[in-house]
Amino acid sequence: MQARAFLVANGATGEPLAAKAPRRRLPMASITKLMTVLLALERSRLGERVIVQADSTSAGGSTIYLRTGERLTVRDLVEAALIQSANDAALALAEHVGRGDDRRFVRLMNRRARQLNLRETHFVRPDGLDAAGHVSSAHDVTRLARVVMNKPFVRATVRKRSVVIAGGRRLATWNDLLATFPGLVGVKTGHTSRAGWCQVAAARGQGVTIYATILGSPSRAQRNDDLAALLRWGLSRYRAATVVSQRRVYASVEAPFGRGPVRLVAPRGVRRAVRVGRPLRERVVAPAVVSLPVAKGQQLGEVRVYEGRRLIARSPLVAARRVDSPSLPSRVEWYAERVADNLFGWLP
């Protein structure tokens, strides 16, 4: 692995699975646009019109050739920033959200980074082009990607390989793995001379989403190969398993008046992605005795399944059969039998 840093993590929990220098501060290039997009979505509506300012049209690198005075929606600019990594689109969003002040927008970026506890991250530009002090880490990039992917529009956008936006502009993704890696769902690429080839990627399989981040790979091909290897390895660490079985009796509780035990079962099975080689622990919570009547399917307890200290599943436990309350004569007879048994028990 020739990258300067990498991290593989569980997308749901953030648990690291493998890493190299995950906290090292490095340039992250256009992965920066994840924060730019996050702020744009938090502080504006997709349908808002953005008037392109002259400063936005002077961006270098990847662009969609915006023109001064042109009007595009936030939706179009977000798609351009995420799919084609358009620097002018990122600057236009920053101008819009920052009310014409790029520096104000950068302050917002750094404030949001602090809120998200991105301790190794400092932003200088909204587009990610090289600038002194513009850094992040594999750990922070992964966390930021997981946060941004909570936005439905982002999830839908980063899976697209191409799309047409305002002015007939056709956007094409820089994410090569979308065409080659099964289950890939995003997220963002980046490249500058200082940052090298960077990417945070996410892939789904076996009920789990795995994130892999690479910073500072020496080439585009090397980055792609290493990311694919990391994602395959991360996905192989999990398997889908039934952690709560519908057919199993988890407990038996006593019913009064000699009505026999009531078996407790789960109403349905529960499947989860679990780490290979990591044992699971169950905790069953149920009463020792139940009150009558009991309806079939009535919840009487609960089973909880833990992976280490983390709760991964819980399910109600319900009565497998119906138990009616006995009639008054039956209760009297039952009590009489108990009294007789006790009396005879005292006789020599």
Buried (B, 14 or more C-beta within 10 A) or exposed (E): BEBBBBBBBBBBEEEBBBBBBBEBBBBBBBBBBBBBBBBBBEBBEBEBEBBBBEBBBEBEBBBBEBEEEBEBBBBBBBBBBBBBBBBBBBBBBBBBBBEEEBEBBBEBBBEBBEEBEBBBBBBBBBBBBBBEEBBBBBBBBBBBBBBBBEBEBBBEBBBBEEBEBBEEBEBEBBBBBBEEBEEBBBBBBBBBEEBBBBBBBBBBBBBBBBBBBBBBBEEBEBBBEBBBEBBBBBBEBBBEBBBBBEEEEBBEBEBBBEBEBBBBBBEEEBEBBBBEEEEBEEEEEBEEEBEEEBEEEBEBBBBBBBBEEEEBBBBBBBBBBEBEBBEEEEEEBBEEEEEEEEEEEEEE
